[in-house]
């Protein structure tokens, strides 16, 4: 494993440990070069309550490319809408060790604007 990846995973582990202490649902964001994925996971980490991604058929049809800021904003609003339907109002943000910048930031801001308390 590269040093860059091991450092990212260490940051992710630390952040998830802090979120576990607060006993909140967490919005976990994963990104690749072509897609971005978001899921809300229960406090114990056993169940995925809500998910959204650019690999879904209707989002793929609406987007030209799934790996940019525009796509991240759509996924952010979609995850917030689905969370509200499931009566989830407050969550902790798990950025998986990535910097809070670019697509990660766009997704979080869009979810906040759509009504989630992050």
N, C-alpha and C positions, 0 to 999 in steps of 0.2 A: 504494500500500500504506500502511496506517495506521501511525503511529508505534508503537502498541502491538504490532502484528503483527511489525514489523521488529525490535523489541527482543527479542521471543520467539524469532524465528528466529536472531538473533545469539547468544543464550544457547544455543540448540540446537546451533548450529555449533561453539561452543567446547567443549561437553560431548562431542560426537561426536568431535572431534579428540583429546580426552584418552582416550576409550575406544579409539580406533584405535591409540594408542601401546601400550596394554596387551595388544592382540591377543586380546581376549575376544569371545565371542558377546555380543550386546547385546539386552536386552529393551526394545523400542521401544514406547512407549505413545502412542496418539493418541486424542483424545476429541472428541466433538461434543456438542451439547445432548441428543441422543436416544440415542447409543450410545458405547461405549468399545471400543477395539480394541487388541490386544497381539500383537506378533510378535517372535520371536527370530530375529535376523539374524546371519549368519556374520561373522567378523572382517573379511573383506575387503569386506563390504557387498553382495555380489553375489547371495546366495541367502537366501530366507526359509526357515528350518529348521522352525519351528513357529509356528502362529498360533491365536488364539482371539478371539472378539468377541461382543458381545450381539446382533449381527445374524444369528447362526447359528440355525437353526430350533429346535433343542432348547432353547437358552437363551431364545429368544423365548417359547417355550411355558411355560417355568418362571418367567419374570419378568413382572411387571405393567408395568414401565417400564425401559428399558435405560440411562437416563441418571442413575442414582443410585448411592450408595455400596454398596448391597446387590448391584447388578449388577456393580460393579467387583470386589467380593470374589469373586463367582462366576467371573469371567473370570480373576482371579489364580490361583485354585485350578486352573481348567481348563488354563491355560498351564503351570503347574508340573507337572501330571500328564502332559501331552503331552511336556514337556521330559524328564522322567524316562524315559518310554518311548523317547525318542530318545537316551538316555544323555548328556543335557546336565545337568551338576551346578552349574556356576559360570558366572555371567553378570554383565555390567555393566548398570546401569540407565540407560536413556535416556528421560528424561521429556519430551523434545521441547520444552524451554524452559519448560514449565509449572511452577508452584510445586509443591513437594512438600507437598501439602495436599489434603484431601477425597478425591475419587475416585482420584487418582493415588497417594496414600498408601495408601488402602485396597487397591488392586490390588497394590502392592509388598508390603505386610504379609501379605496372603493368600498370595502366592507364596512368601514366606519361610516361613510356617507350614506350607505344603505340601511344603517340603523344598528349595527352590532357595536357593543361596548367592548373595545379591545384594550 
